[in-house]
Amino acid sequence: MGHTTPNPIHQDPELDRPTALLPRRGPIRRLLRWGGFACLLAIALVFGGFLRFADSVTTLKPPAEPKADAIVVLTGGYQRIDQAVELLQKGAGKRLLISGAHPTTTPAQIRKMTQGSADLFSCCVDIGYDAIDTIGNAEEASNWIHAKGYRSVLIVTNNYHMPRSLAELSYVDPDIEFIAYPVVNSDLKSRNWFTDPNAMRVMLAEYVKVLLTGARNITGFGRHTGLRSAGVSATD
C-alpha cells in the first residue's frame, strides 16, 4: 500500500512580516487626501456663504419709518436717486448727498431726472463727483458726514449692493450709524431668480466682491482710496 506525501503548506510571507514593517501610505498620498478634504470643505463653506448672502439680499426691506440725520445715495442707477430724493422730500433726513456722480452730470440734469424742486436741490442736496467706486463712495460719504456733523445716515443703494456698501462704510467710519434703505432690484423679486442667468450673474459677481472686500478690510492688502482727487494728486 503506497504512502502519499502531504503537500507542505506554504504560509504567505507577507503574514510573517512584523507589523512595524507593513507598507505605509506615503506623505504625498496623505497630503493629497487631506488636501482633497480641505478643498471640499472650502467649496461647501463658499457655497453655504453664497446661499446665506442670497437669502439676506432677497429678504432685505427698507425700514417702515426711515429717519436719520441725513441721506446718502450711491450712484449706479436713477431708481436709487429717485428714491433718495423722495426720502428727502418726506423729511427722512435733513440733507442728501448723491455720491459718485459722473463729472459731466450737472445738478440741473439730476433735478430734471428726479423731478425734484429747485428749492429742494438748492437748500438740501449735495452732489459728490470724487468717488469712482464703492470704496470711494465710503470715503466721500465719510468726509461729507464729518463736515456736516451727522451721526446717523440712511444709505440708499440696490439691495444686492447693500452688504458691500455697509461693509466699506463701517470700515471707514465705524462710529457712524448707517441705516440700510435698499432699493429692490426687480430681477430679484421672484423666488426663482436663480433660474435667470442675468440675475444669477449679478449675485455671483457681487458675492465675490463681498468676499474680496472682507479679505481686504481684514488684511489691508490692495486697499485704495477710490477717489479721483487721490489719483490726480498722485500724478502731480
C-alpha positions as CSV (number, residue, x, y, z in Angstrom):
1,M,0.0,0.0,0.0
2,G,1.6,3.2,-1.1
3,H,2.1,6.2,1.0
4,T,1.3,9.7,-0.2
5,T,3.4,12.6,0.9
6,P,1.2,15.5,2.0
7,N,1.9,18.8,0.2
8,P,3.6,21.2,2.5
9,I,1.5,24.3,3.3
10,H,3.4,27.5,2.4
11,Q,2.5,30.5,4.6
12,D,2.2,33.8,2.9
13,P,5.5,35.6,3.6
14,E,3.5,38.9,4.0
15,L,1.9,37.4,7.1
16,D,5.3,36.8,8.7
17,R,6.3,40.5,8.2
18,P,6.3,42.4,11.5
19,T,3.6,44.9,11.9
20,A,6.1,47.7,12.0
21,L,7.2,46.7,8.5
22,L,3.8,46.8,6.9
23,P,3.7,49.2,4.0
24,R,2.5,52.7,5.0
25,R,0.9,55.4,2.9
26,G,3.4,57.9,1.7
27,P,3.4,61.5,2.7
28,I,2.3,62.7,-0.8
29,R,-0.7,60.4,-0.7
30,R,-1.7,61.7,2.8
31,L,-1.2,65.3,1.6
32,L,-3.4,64.7,-1.4
33,R,-6.1,63.1,0.7
34,W,-6.2,66.0,3.3
35,G,-5.9,68.5,0.5
36,G,-9.0,67.0,-1.1
37,F,-10.8,67.2,2.2
38,A,-9.8,70.8,2.6
39,C,-11.0,71.7,-1.0
40,L,-14.3,70.0,-0.3
41,L,-14.7,71.9,2.9
42,A,-13.8,75.2,1.3
43,I,-16.3,74.6,-1.5
44,A,-19.0,73.8,1.0
45,L,-18.3,77.0,3.0
46,V,-18.3,79.2,-0.1
47,F,-21.5,77.7,-1.4
48,G,-23.1,78.0,2.0
49,G,-22.0,81.6,2.3
50,F,-23.5,82.3,-1.1
51,L,-26.8,80.9,-0.1
52,R,-26.8,83.0,3.1
53,F,-25.8,86.1,1.1
54,A,-28.5,85.5,-1.4
55,D,-31.1,85.0,1.3
56,S,-30.1,88.2,3.1
57,V,-30.2,90.2,-0.1
58,T,-33.6,88.9,-1.4
59,T,-35.2,89.5,2.0
60,L,-33.8,93.0,2.6
61,K,-36.6,95.5,3.2
62,P,-36.4,99.2,3.9
63,P,-37.5,100.4,7.4
64,A,-41.1,101.2,7.8
65,E,-40.5,104.7,9.1
66,P,-37.0,105.7,7.9
67,K,-35.4,108.5,9.9
68,A,-31.8,109.7,10.2
69,D,-29.8,112.9,10.3
70,A,-29.0,112.7,6.6
71,I,-29.3,110.5,3.5
72,V,-26.5,109.2,1.2
73,V,-27.3,107.6,-2.1
74,L,-24.7,105.7,-4.0
75,T,-25.0,106.3,-7.8
76,G,-25.4,103.4,-10.2
77,G,-29.0,103.8,-11.2
78,Y,-31.6,106.5,-11.5
79,Q,-34.0,104.5,-9.4
80,R,-31.7,104.9,-6.4
81,I,-31.6,108.7,-6.8
82,D,-35.3,108.9,-7.3
83,Q,-35.9,107.0,-4.0
84,A,-33.3,109.1,-2.1
85,V,-34.9,112.4,-3.3
86,E,-38.3,111.1,-2.3
87,L,-37.0,110.3,1.2
88,L,-35.6,113.8,1.5
89,Q,-38.9,115.3,0.4
90,K,-40.6,113.3,3.1
91,G,-38.2,114.5,5.8
92,A,-36.4,111.2,6.4
93,G,-33.2,113.2,6.6
94,K,-32.1,116.8,6.7
95,R,-29.8,116.7,3.7
96,L,-28.9,114.4,0.8
97,L,-25.5,113.5,-0.7
98,I,-25.5,112.0,-4.2
99,S,-22.2,110.2,-4.1
100,G,-20.2,109.2,-7.2
101,A,-21.8,111.3,-9.8
102,H,-20.1,111.4,-13.2
103,P,-18.1,114.6,-13.7
104,T,-20.2,115.5,-16.8
105,T,-23.5,115.2,-14.9
106,T,-24.9,118.6,-13.8
107,P,-27.2,119.3,-10.9
108,A,-29.9,120.5,-13.3
109,Q,-29.8,117.2,-15.1
110,I,-30.3,115.2,-11.9
111,R,-33.0,117.6,-10.7
112,K,-34.8,117.2,-14.1
113,M,-34.5,113.4,-14.0
114,T,-35.9,113.2,-10.4
115,Q,-38.4,115.9,-10.9
116,G,-37.3,117.5,-7.7
117,S,-38.0,121.1,-6.9
118,A,-35.3,123.7,-7.5
119,D,-35.7,124.9,-3.9
120,L,-35.1,121.4,-2.5
121,F,-32.0,120.9,-4.6
122,S,-30.7,124.4,-3.7
123,C,-31.1,124.0,0.0
124,C,-30.6,120.4,0.8
125,V,-28.8,118.4,-2.0
126,D,-25.1,118.0,-2.4
127,I,-23.5,116.1,-5.3
128,G,-20.2,114.3,-4.9
129,Y,-18.1,113.8,-8.0
130,D,-15.0,112.4,-6.4
131,A,-15.9,108.7,-5.8
132,I,-15.1,106.2,-8.6
133,D,-16.1,103.0,-6.8
134,T,-17.7,101.7,-3.6
135,I,-14.6,102.4,-1.6
136,G,-14.6,105.9,-3.0
137,N,-18.3,106.2,-2.0
138,A,-17.4,105.4,1.5
139,E,-14.6,107.9,1.7
140,E,-16.6,110.6,0.0
141,A,-19.6,110.0,2.3
142,S,-17.4,109.9,5.4
143,N,-15.8,113.3,4.5
144,W,-19.3,114.8,4.0
145,I,-20.8,113.3,7.1
146,H,-18.0,114.7,9.3
147,A,-18.1,118.1,7.6
148,K,-21.8,118.3,8.4
149,G,-21.6,116.8,11.9
150,Y,-24.1,114.0,11.3
151,R,-24.3,110.8,13.5
152,S,-26.9,108.7,11.7
153,V,-27.3,108.3,7.9
154,L,-29.7,106.4,5.7
155,I,-27.8,104.6,2.9
156,V,-29.7,104.2,-0.3
157,T,-28.5,101.7,-2.9
158,N,-29.7,98.5,-4.6
159,N,-30.4,95.5,-2.3
160,Y,-27.6,93.3,-3.8
161,H,-25.1,96.2,-3.4
162,M,-26.1,97.0,0.2
163,P,-23.9,94.4,2.1
164,R,-20.7,95.6,0.4
165,S,-21.6,99.2,0.8
166,L,-22.3,98.9,4.5
167,A,-19.0,96.9,4.9
168,E,-17.0,99.7,3.2
169,L,-18.8,102.5,5.1
170,S,-18.4,100.8,8.5
171,Y,-14.7,100.2,7.8
172,V,-14.1,103.8,7.0
173,D,-16.4,105.2,9.7
174,P,-17.2,102.7,12.4
175,D,-18.7,105.2,14.8
176,I,-21.5,106.4,12.5
177,E,-24.9,104.6,12.5
178,F,-25.6,103.6,8.9
179,I,-29.2,102.6,8.3
180,A,-29.9,100.4,5.2
181,Y,-32.6,101.6,2.8
182,P,-32.4,99.0,0.0
183,V,-33.8,99.7,-3.4
184,V,-35.2,96.3,-4.6
185,N,-33.9,95.0,-7.8
186,S,-36.8,93.8,-9.9
187,D,-34.9,90.8,-11.1
188,L,-34.6,89.5,-7.6
189,K,-38.2,89.8,-6.6
190,S,-39.1,86.4,-8.0
191,R,-38.3,83.3,-5.8
192,N,-36.9,81.7,-8.9
193,W,-34.4,84.4,-9.7
194,F,-31.6,81.8,-9.6
195,T,-33.0,80.4,-12.9
196,D,-32.4,83.8,-14.5
197,P,-28.8,83.9,-15.9
198,N,-28.6,87.7,-15.6
199,A,-29.8,87.7,-12.0
200,M,-27.5,84.8,-11.1
201,R,-24.5,86.5,-12.7
202,V,-25.2,89.7,-10.8
203,M,-25.5,87.9,-7.5
204,L,-22.4,85.7,-8.0
205,A,-20.3,88.8,-9.0
206,E,-21.5,90.7,-6.0
207,Y,-20.8,87.8,-3.7
208,V,-17.3,87.5,-4.9
209,K,-16.8,91.3,-4.4
210,V,-18.2,90.9,-0.8
211,L,-15.6,88.2,-0.1
212,L,-12.8,90.3,-1.6
213,T,-14.0,93.3,0.5
214,G,-13.9,91.3,3.7
215,A,-10.4,90.0,3.0
216,R,-9.2,93.4,2.0
217,N,-10.6,95.1,5.1
218,I,-9.1,92.4,7.3
219,T,-5.6,92.4,5.8
220,G,-5.5,95.9,4.4
221,F,-3.9,94.4,1.2
222,G,-4.9,96.0,-2.1
223,R,-6.9,98.8,-0.5
224,H,-7.1,102.2,-2.3
225,T,-8.9,105.5,-1.8
226,G,-11.3,105.2,-4.7
227,L,-11.3,109.0,-5.2
228,R,-10.5,110.9,-8.3
229,S,-8.7,113.6,-6.4
230,A,-6.3,111.0,-4.9
231,G,-5.3,109.9,-8.4
232,V,-4.8,113.5,-9.5
233,S,-2.6,114.3,-6.5
234,A,-0.6,111.1,-7.1
235,T,0.3,112.2,-10.6
236,D,1.1,115.8,-9.8
